Amino acid sequence: MNIRPLLLGLPLLLTGCSTMSNFSWSSLSPFNLFGGSVEVSAKGVGDVGAGTPMTAEAIGKGLNNNYRMRGGMATNQGQIVSYFQALDGDDVKLVITGEPKGHVQRVDVIDARIATEWGSKLGTPFSELFSKAYGACKPADGEDVGKVECVAQQSRNVSYIFTGKWAGPQELIPPDDTLQSWTVSKIIWHAKAQ
């Protein structure tokens, strides 16, 4: 009979599975096929933080190799900075800046899949994070002029850029009742507390 050899071999197969100590069934999850999840915390974005060298390899590894890296140089307030864009296809999902041959100083997150360790993410309304702008918010500058930047209550290393509709001057913060419906359009991690 063919059943008997199968019954004799089954315990060997089962015990053989236990020797695969480095194998994790959860690694077969579709969420893990392209690297683990990345989140924003007080210490950085994923494993990218103030101690991360400004190299494509170090930044890519700190982001679980979830993105294709593209680098360059730019000027910011008269200073030369090095930057890397983390790409998903042709879409820029993060921008990492720092001193040339130095360390990461800032990470701009525009990937909707990345949340903070406190649960906030792109699209989160102002009203869920703040009751008022006073003491936490200022008019955003640079490429974010016309928006509002607010420092996270949980960490002064993290700030949110809020976007919404308002007919007032760009250099002023809209009233709190207007801001309530504005939403997070970018999360920024700063190496230096804001």
Secondary structure, DSSP 8 states (H G I E B T S, - for coil): --HHHHHHHHHHHHHHHHT-TT--GGGGSGGGTT----EEETTEETTEETTSBSSHHHHHHHTTT-SEEEEEEEEETTEEEEEEEEEETTEEEEEEEE-TTSBEEEEEE--TT-EETTS--TT-BHHHH-S--TTTEEE--GGGTTSEEEE-SS-TTEEEEEE----S-TTS---HHHHTT-EEEEEEEESS--
